[in-house]
Amino acid sequence: MPIPLTAPQVLDREFLQLRAKLLELAAGLDRIDRASGDVETDPRLGQIEQALEVLSSGEPGRAEQVQMIFSLAFDEKWRETFELRQRG
């Protein structure tokens, strides 16, 4: 059975990849800021802002919380919505 990594070991392993993703996010937001037009009322920007708040909260379960921000509510009639028939 493998021995779990310590927090410093995980940080050592993940730091560069996390840094790159944060820089990519910052660059995308900068491009939006520099572009013409207004997206302040676009719900997608609101989702991004919510996700950033979750990430900066420091609370456990951030991945699940961010996933839920970008997820649709469950629709019991999803098969009908997507015109899928049950096999059987």
N, C-alpha and C positions, 0 to 999 in steps of 0.2 A: 504494500500500500504506500503510495507516495506521501511524503511529508508536505503538509500545506506550506505555502510560502508566507513569509511574514509581510506586513504592510510595507516596510522599506524595500523588500525584494520585489513586491508587485510594482511599487512606484518606479524602481530602477528599470524593470522590464517594460512598463507601459508608458513612461514619461514622454519619449519622443513621439510616439504615435498620438497620444492625447494632445500634446502641444501642436502637432500638425493639424489635427482636426479643429482645434480651437482657432488657429490661424486661418484655416479655410472658412470657418464660420464668420470670423471677423471680416475677412475679405468680401464675402458674399453680402454681408450687411452694409459694408462700405459702398459696394457697387449699387445697392438699392438706394442708398442715401444720395449718391452722385447722379443717379438717373433722373430723367424728367418724369413728371407725373406724381401722383399722390397715392400712397398705399396705406395710409394711416388707418383706414376703416376696413382694410382687407382682413378677413378672419384668419388667414394663414399667418400674417405678421403677428397677430394676437397670440396664435398658437406658439410661434417661435419665442415671443416674449414670456409666455407662461412657462415654457420649457426651460428658458434661461433662469427664471426665478426658482424653479425646482432644483436645477443644477447647483445654484448658489446657496440653497438652503442648508446643505450639509446633512440633511436627514437621510436615513437609510431607505432603500427601495426607490432610488431616483430613476433607474432604468424603467421600472414598471410605471411609475407616475408619468414619465415623458411619453412612453408608449401609449398610455391611455389618453393623453392630450391629443395625439394624432390619430386616434382610432375612432371609428364610427360606432355608434350605439348598436347593440345587437338588434337585428330585425328578424322576427320570427318568420316573416314572409320573404326571406331573402331569395329562396328558389324562384318564387314568382317574379320578384324584382328583376332577377337576372335570367328569367325565362329558362330555368333548368328543370328538367323532369327527374323525378326519383326513379332509380333503377329498381326493377323488381318484377 
